[in-house]
Amino acid sequence: MQDAVKEEKTIDWLFMDSSEVDITLQYNLQQVFNSKSIDVCINCAAYTNVEKAESDTETAYLINSEAVKNIAEICRRNEAVLYHFSTDYVFKGTAQMPYTEEDKTQPLNVYGDSKLKGEEHIKKILDSFFIFRTSWLYSQYGHNFYNTILKKVKEGAQLNITTSQTSSPTNANHLAQFVVNLIIENNSRYGLYHYSNAGETTWYGFAREILRASGNLDEVSLIEDNSYKTIATRPAYSVLDKTKLKNTFNYPVASWQMALEELYQSEVNKN
């Protein structure tokens, strides 16, 4: 998110991490709002370890549900607009076509359920909010599939990647820029929206495209794995329909392949 506002000087941006504010404590959040005149709150915090959430259930719900409730209540009290990010994992994954915002939610795992509970708190508490469900987020930062594949390439590891799940990889930089644009425009078309890059693929297909973009496709052993076992049950198909978002904001959504190529090339150009 910080990269997306580097050139934006008309708004005073305040970025804080978990060492500076504890979102599980309402009084801590209120102290932050008391220290600044805050009109917009962007909640990027989340418990995203899908596997660990199955055993660390209390923490997953604390961060993805109860803390979100705290943030929503503080935003209401201070008349601030909340921007929040949710997940495609709120769906069961048995559909044959992309999920719309109106489709029935039915999470298969703790992570998805805890994120859905967070959504529900926001809807009950606030009128002025944006919730963006997204899928398979990746960027040049942190622990994500994109960085993991590139790391494995450097290690010369064989890649066994599942073909049992289908969704849309999403360049987090694209999502961040979209949100920043809405804030700059002071857009008030509040509600729940789906945002991911266009198109769909499996994790295997995503890995293959990462290898192609990085010029490593012929150098790495990439194997389709249909029996990859996980602790958490995951939706087999969780592609998100972006029609509502595109029609509401007249915003073009890049294909996931183009978004991936853009990220890799931008990182190459930095070095």
N, C-alpha and C positions, 0 to 999 in steps of 0.2 A: 504493500500500500504506500509506503514512503517513497518508493521510486516513482510512483504515478503522480506525486504532487511536487516533485523537485522543481519544476518550472512554474508552479502555480503560486503566485505571490499575493493574490487578492484576499486569500483566506488564511487565518491564523490556525495552523494545524498543531495539534498536541498529540504526540504518540507516547503511550505508556505500556510497559510490559508487566508481567506478574510480580516482579520485584518492587514495582512502584505502586500498584493498586491490586488489592485482593477483591475480585468481583464476587466472591462468596460472602462478603461482609457488606451489608447495606451502608453502614456508617462510613466505611472506607470509601465507597463510591460517592457518597454525599460530600465527603471532604474534598474530593476532586472537583465535583461540580461547584462547590462553594469557592474554590480557589480560582476558577475561571468562569466566564460567561459562556456556557456551552449550548450551542443551538442544535448540533448534530452529534450523535454518538454512533461510532462504527464498532460493532463487536466482532473482532476477529478471533477471540478466544474460543477454544473448543477442546474437548477430549476426543482425539481422533484415532487412538489405537484400537481398532475394531476388535482385534484378537484379545487384547488384555482386558477390554471392557467386560467381557463375559465373566471374568473372575473379579475384576475391580469395579463391580457394579456401583457401589456407593459413590465412588469418585466420579464415575461417568455421569451419573444423574446429578451430582452436585454441580459440576461444571456446565453440563449441557442443558440442564433443566432449571435447577434452583437458582443458579447464578444468573441465568438469563431472566428469570422472574425478578430478581433483584434489580438488574439493569433496566428492565421495562418499567418497574415501579419508580425508579429514580428519574427516568426520562419523563414519565408522566408528571411527576412532582415538579420537574424543572422545565416542562414544556419543550423538551428536546425531541427531535426526530431520531428514531432508531433505525440503523441499517444492520441487518443480521444475516448470517449465512447458514444455510441448512444443507441437506443432503438428499441425493437420489435414494439413499438407503431407507427412506421412510416408506418405500414401496416394496411389495412382496416379490415383484420381478417375474410374474407369470404372464404379463401382457404380451401381445404380438405387435404392438405399435407404441410409439413414444408416449410417455405419461404426461397428461395435462395437469394443471393446478387443481382441477376439479375431480380428478380421479381419486378413488378410495385409497387411503393410506393403510398399510398393514406391514409394519417392520418385522423383519425376521430375526433381528439381533438386538442386543442391549444398546449398542451405539445408535442404531437407527431409531429405536424407541425413545432414547434419551433426547435425541435431537428433535423428534416430533413433539415431545412434551414441552421443549423450549419454545417451539413454534406456537403451541396452544396457549402458553402463558402470555406471549406477546399479543396474540389476537384478543385475549380476554381483557388485557390491561390497557392497551394503546389503540388509538385511532390513527396516529401519525407514525407509520412504520413501513419499512421495506424488508421483506424476507426474500432472500434469493437462494433457492435450492440449486445446488451445482453438483458436479460429478467429477471424479478422478482428477482432482486438482494437482497441478505440478508447477514448479518454477525452478529457477536457478538456486533457490535458497532451501535449506533444511532437508529433512528426510522425506523423500517422495519417490515414486516409481521412476521418474525421469533420471534423477540423480543416482538412484540405485543401479540402474542399467549401465549408465556411463562409468560408475565405479567398478562394476563387475567386468566391464570391457577392459579397463586398465589392469585388472587382476588376471585377465585371461581365463576367466571362469566360463564353464559351460552354462548356458541359460536354459532352464526348463520352465516354460511359461504356460500358464493355463489358458485354455480356449473356452472355458465353461461359463464365462461372464462376458456380457456385452453392455457397453455404455459409451459415453463420449468423453475422451480426455479433454481437460480444460486448462488452458494456460492462465494461471492465476493473475498474471500481469494484465491480460485482457479484461478479466473480471474487475480488477482494481480500477483500471482506467474507466470502465463503464460507470462504476459507482462514483468516482470522482467527478465525472461529467454531470451526473445527476445532481450532485451536491452543488457544483458551480452554477448550474441552471436553476437551483432552488426548486427542483421538480417536486410536485405534490401529488403525483398520481400513485398514492400509497397502495400497498397490498402485497400479495404473495406472487412471486414470479419465478420462472425457471430460467436459469442461465448456464449454458455450457457451450463449448465450441460445437459447430455443426458436424453432422455425420456420426457414425458409430463404428466401433471396432471391439475386438477382444483384447485382453491383456497381451496375448501373443502378438496380435496385429499392432498394438501400440509399441511393444518392444521392437518389433521388426522395423517400424518406421523410425524409431530412435536410432537404431543401428544404421539405417539407410541415410538419415540426415547427417549423422556423424561420420559417414564414410567407412563404417565398420561391418557392413552387412556380410561381406565375403570373408571376414577375418574371425568371426565368432561363431561358435557352435550354438545354434538356436533351435530348441526342440519343443514341439507342441506337447503339452502335458494335460491330458483330460482327467487325470486322477489326483490332481493337486489337492491335498487335504488341509482344511482350515478348522479352527476351533469354532469360529462364528459362522453361522449359516448366512450366505450372501445372496442377494437377488441375482438370478440368472440374466435377466434383461431389465435394465434400469435407465434406458435412454429417456431424456427429458424433452418434451415438446416446447419449443421456444416461440410458438406463434403469438401468444399473448404479449410477451415482451417485445417482439419485433413490431407488432401492430401498435402497441401503446406508445413506444418511444421512437419508432421509425429508426431503429438501430440495426445496422448490419452485423451479423455474427459470422466470424471467419470460420472456415473449416478447421477441424482439429489438425489436419496435416499441415496446413498453412501456418497455423499458430505454433506448431512444434518447430517447423523450419525457421520461423522468425526468431524464436527464442534461441535456438542453437546458433544461428548466424550472428545474433547480437552478442552472444557470449564470446564467439570466435573473434569478432571485431574489437572486443575489449582487450584481448590478449596480443 
